[in-house]
Amino acid sequence: MCGPFETMKKLAVCAVLVLMCANAQAQDKAFGKLAKIKGIEFVHVDKSMIEQAAKTGEGIHIGEAVNFDDEDGMFLKEFSDVKVFRSEEQKAREQMKKAATKLLKQKEWQPLIDATSEEGQMVKIYQAKNGEQIKNVVFATQDDETVLVVIDGTFDIGKMMGMGNNGDDNDQQ
């Protein structure tokens, strides 16, 4: 039989899990709103398509904006979902930049790269971790094109770029 302390402890764990799931759904809805902006092209590659691309070794290629080459299929196995938002229309680009910037300022996002060139080209890479699940965002603007890529899975873009453990003390021992 559980005592009152054990019952409260279980309720607290359940509440945390519910809040974490709600936060992940809120992020997905926020990114989903980008797809509804007039002038933004949206491509979603789900888990089954990623698995197929990994099996064939052809990788994932979405226009000129996104190319994940993976001949042995090992890289793509870390992906569970890829969303690509792209626009060449000025008004849509401005709306996308405003919405993405607002979203990425939330506390769960860790900035990995935030670079702007003299020509006005911009690249921002952010990451949010939730246990083993990682959401990576690459946001780039250059000349007349803006692209935002959201990668869900266990792929850690920070580690790939040699940026250490990104705050996860359990990895270094």
C-alpha positions as CSV (number, residue, x, y, z in Angstrom):
1,M,0.0,0.0,0.0
2,C,1.2,3.5,-0.8
3,G,1.5,6.1,1.9
4,P,0.5,9.7,1.3
5,F,4.1,10.7,0.5
6,E,4.5,8.1,-2.2
7,T,1.1,9.0,-3.7
8,M,2.1,12.7,-3.8
9,K,5.4,11.8,-5.4
10,K,3.7,9.8,-8.1
11,L,1.2,12.6,-8.8
12,A,4.1,15.1,-9.1
13,V,5.9,12.9,-11.6
14,C,2.7,12.5,-13.6
15,A,2.1,16.3,-13.5
16,V,5.7,16.9,-14.8
17,L,5.2,14.4,-17.6
18,V,1.9,16.0,-18.6
19,L,3.4,19.5,-18.7
20,M,6.4,18.3,-20.8
21,C,4.0,16.7,-23.3
22,A,1.9,19.9,-23.4
23,N,5.0,22.0,-24.0
24,A,6.1,19.8,-26.9
25,Q,2.6,20.0,-28.5
26,A,2.6,23.8,-28.0
27,Q,6.0,24.0,-29.9
28,D,4.6,21.8,-32.7
29,K,1.5,24.0,-33.0
30,A,3.7,27.2,-33.0
31,F,5.8,25.8,-35.8
32,G,2.6,24.6,-37.6
33,K,1.3,28.2,-37.6
34,L,4.3,29.1,-39.8
35,A,2.9,26.7,-42.5
36,K,-0.3,28.7,-42.6
37,I,1.4,32.0,-43.5
38,K,0.6,32.9,-47.1
39,G,3.8,32.6,-49.2
40,I,5.5,30.0,-47.1
41,E,6.2,26.6,-48.7
42,F,6.0,23.8,-46.1
43,V,7.4,20.2,-46.4
44,H,6.9,17.6,-43.7
45,V,8.9,14.4,-43.8
46,D,7.5,11.9,-41.3
47,K,9.2,8.9,-39.6
48,S,8.1,6.4,-42.2
49,M,9.6,8.5,-45.1
50,I,12.8,9.0,-43.1
51,E,13.1,5.3,-42.5
52,Q,12.6,4.6,-46.2
53,A,15.3,7.2,-47.1
54,A,17.7,5.6,-44.6
55,K,17.0,2.1,-46.1
56,T,17.7,3.2,-49.7
57,G,20.8,5.3,-48.8
58,E,19.5,8.2,-50.9
59,G,19.1,10.6,-48.0
60,I,16.6,13.4,-47.8
61,H,16.6,16.2,-50.4
62,I,14.1,19.0,-50.3
63,G,14.7,21.4,-53.1
64,E,17.9,23.3,-52.8
65,A,17.3,24.2,-49.1
66,V,17.8,20.8,-47.4
67,N,20.1,18.0,-48.3
68,F,20.8,15.2,-45.9
69,D,23.0,12.7,-47.6
70,D,23.3,9.4,-45.8
71,E,24.6,6.4,-47.8
72,D,24.7,4.0,-44.9
73,G,21.4,5.2,-43.3
74,M,23.0,5.6,-39.9
75,F,22.6,9.4,-39.7
76,L,18.9,9.4,-40.6
77,K,18.1,6.8,-38.0
78,E,18.4,9.6,-35.4
79,F,15.6,11.6,-37.1
80,S,12.0,11.0,-36.3
81,D,10.5,14.1,-38.1
82,V,11.7,16.9,-40.3
83,K,9.8,20.1,-41.2
84,V,11.0,22.6,-43.7
85,F,9.5,26.1,-44.1
86,R,10.8,28.2,-47.0
87,S,9.8,31.5,-48.6
88,E,11.1,33.9,-51.2
89,E,8.3,36.4,-50.6
90,Q,9.3,39.5,-48.6
91,K,6.2,39.8,-46.5
92,A,6.1,36.1,-45.7
93,R,9.8,36.1,-44.9
94,E,9.3,39.0,-42.4
95,Q,6.4,37.1,-40.8
96,M,8.4,33.9,-40.5
97,K,11.4,35.7,-39.0
98,K,9.2,37.5,-36.4
99,A,7.3,34.3,-35.4
100,A,10.5,32.1,-35.3
101,T,12.4,34.7,-33.3
102,K,9.6,34.9,-30.8
103,L,9.4,31.1,-30.5
104,L,13.1,30.6,-30.2
105,K,13.4,33.1,-27.3
106,Q,11.4,30.8,-25.0
107,K,13.5,29.4,-22.2
108,E,13.6,25.7,-23.4
109,W,15.7,26.8,-26.5
110,Q,19.4,26.8,-26.2
111,P,21.2,28.9,-28.8
112,L,24.1,27.1,-30.4
113,I,24.9,29.5,-33.3
114,D,23.7,33.1,-33.9
115,A,25.6,34.6,-36.8
116,T,25.0,37.5,-39.1
117,S,27.2,38.6,-42.0
118,E,27.9,42.2,-43.2
119,E,25.7,41.4,-46.2
120,G,22.8,40.7,-43.9
121,Q,22.9,36.9,-44.2
122,M,21.8,35.2,-40.9
123,V,22.1,31.7,-39.5
124,K,20.6,30.7,-36.1
125,I,20.8,27.2,-34.7
126,Y,18.9,26.3,-31.6
127,Q,18.2,23.1,-29.7
128,A,15.7,22.0,-27.1
129,K,16.2,18.7,-25.2
130,N,13.5,16.7,-23.4
131,G,15.2,13.6,-22.1
132,E,16.4,11.6,-25.1
133,Q,14.3,13.6,-27.5
134,I,16.0,16.6,-29.1
135,K,14.5,19.3,-31.3
136,N,17.0,21.1,-33.5
137,V,16.1,24.3,-35.4
138,V,18.2,25.8,-38.2
139,F,17.0,29.2,-39.3
140,A,18.7,30.9,-42.2
141,T,18.1,34.0,-44.3
142,Q,20.2,35.1,-47.3
143,D,19.5,37.4,-50.2
144,D,15.9,36.7,-51.1
145,E,15.2,33.4,-49.3
146,T,14.4,32.4,-45.7
147,V,14.5,28.8,-44.6
148,L,13.6,27.2,-41.2
149,V,14.3,23.5,-40.7
150,V,13.0,21.7,-37.6
151,I,14.5,18.2,-36.9
152,D,13.1,16.0,-34.2
153,G,14.6,12.8,-32.9
154,T,17.8,11.9,-31.0
155,F,20.1,13.7,-33.3
156,D,22.2,16.2,-31.3
157,I,23.4,18.9,-33.7
158,G,25.5,20.5,-30.9
159,K,27.6,17.4,-30.5
160,M,27.9,17.0,-34.2
161,M,29.3,20.5,-34.4
162,G,31.7,19.7,-31.6
163,M,30.0,21.9,-29.1
164,G,30.5,19.5,-26.2
165,N,27.7,18.2,-24.0
166,N,25.4,21.2,-24.2
167,G,24.7,21.3,-20.5
168,D,24.1,17.5,-20.0
169,D,26.6,16.7,-17.3
170,N,25.9,13.0,-17.6
171,D,27.8,12.7,-20.9
172,Q,31.2,13.7,-19.6
173,Q,32.8,11.3,-17.1
